[in-house]
Amino acid sequence: MSKKLVFALGLGLFGLAGCTQGINPTDMDRGIIGAGVGATAAHLGGHDVAKGAAIGAVAGALCDDVRLCQ
């Protein structure tokens, strides 16, 4: 995975954390948002969109567990 993609996904996760404040999202909600962010980042980086969506979905669903989304 390129550094550009990792950076874009990292920024997307911070955006994910910001856009879900105040709505008490579930893991499913964060996973869906993460998939969208991951797919967009992968597309912009010229990488496999499905792989980016999968990585983003996992990262979004687990971001609460590592206290990134609180």
C-alpha positions as CSV (number, residue, x, y, z in Angstrom):
1,M,0.0,0.0,0.0
2,S,1.4,3.4,-1.0
3,K,2.1,6.1,1.5
4,K,-0.3,8.4,-0.3
5,L,-3.2,5.9,0.2
6,V,-2.3,5.4,3.9
7,F,-2.2,9.2,4.3
8,A,-5.6,9.7,2.5
9,L,-7.2,6.9,4.6
10,G,-5.8,8.5,7.8
11,L,-7.3,11.8,6.9
12,G,-10.5,10.1,6.0
13,L,-10.7,8.5,9.4
14,F,-10.3,11.9,11.1
15,G,-13.1,13.2,8.9
16,L,-15.1,10.1,9.9
17,A,-14.6,10.9,13.5
18,G,-15.7,14.5,13.0
19,C,-18.8,13.8,10.9
20,T,-20.3,11.4,13.3
21,Q,-20.2,13.6,16.4
22,G,-23.5,14.0,18.1
23,I,-25.4,11.3,16.3
24,N,-24.2,8.3,18.3
25,P,-23.3,6.1,15.3
26,T,-23.2,2.3,15.5
27,D,-20.3,0.2,14.2
28,M,-22.3,-0.4,11.0
29,D,-22.7,3.4,10.4
30,R,-19.0,4.0,10.9
31,G,-18.2,1.0,8.7
32,I,-20.4,2.4,5.9
33,I,-18.9,5.9,6.1
34,G,-15.4,4.3,6.3
35,A,-16.1,2.3,3.2
36,G,-17.0,5.4,1.3
37,V,-14.0,7.3,2.5
38,G,-11.7,4.3,1.7
39,A,-13.2,3.9,-1.8
40,T,-12.8,7.6,-2.5
41,A,-9.2,7.7,-1.3
42,A,-8.3,4.6,-3.3
43,H,-9.9,6.1,-6.5
44,L,-8.1,9.4,-6.0
45,G,-4.8,7.5,-5.4
46,G,-5.3,5.3,-8.5
47,H,-5.6,2.1,-6.5
48,D,-8.1,-0.7,-6.3
49,V,-11.4,0.8,-5.1
50,A,-12.8,-2.4,-3.7
51,K,-9.7,-2.9,-1.6
52,G,-9.8,0.7,-0.4
53,A,-13.5,0.3,0.5
54,A,-12.8,-2.9,2.5
55,I,-9.9,-1.2,4.4
56,G,-12.0,1.8,5.1
57,A,-15.0,-0.2,6.3
58,V,-12.8,-2.2,8.7
59,A,-11.1,1.0,9.9
60,G,-14.4,2.8,10.4
61,A,-16.0,-0.1,12.3
62,L,-13.0,-0.4,14.6
63,C,-12.1,3.2,15.1
64,D,-14.3,3.4,18.2
65,D,-12.5,0.4,19.7
66,V,-9.2,2.2,19.5
67,R,-10.8,5.4,20.8
68,L,-10.3,7.4,17.6
69,C,-14.0,8.2,17.1
70,Q,-14.7,9.5,20.6
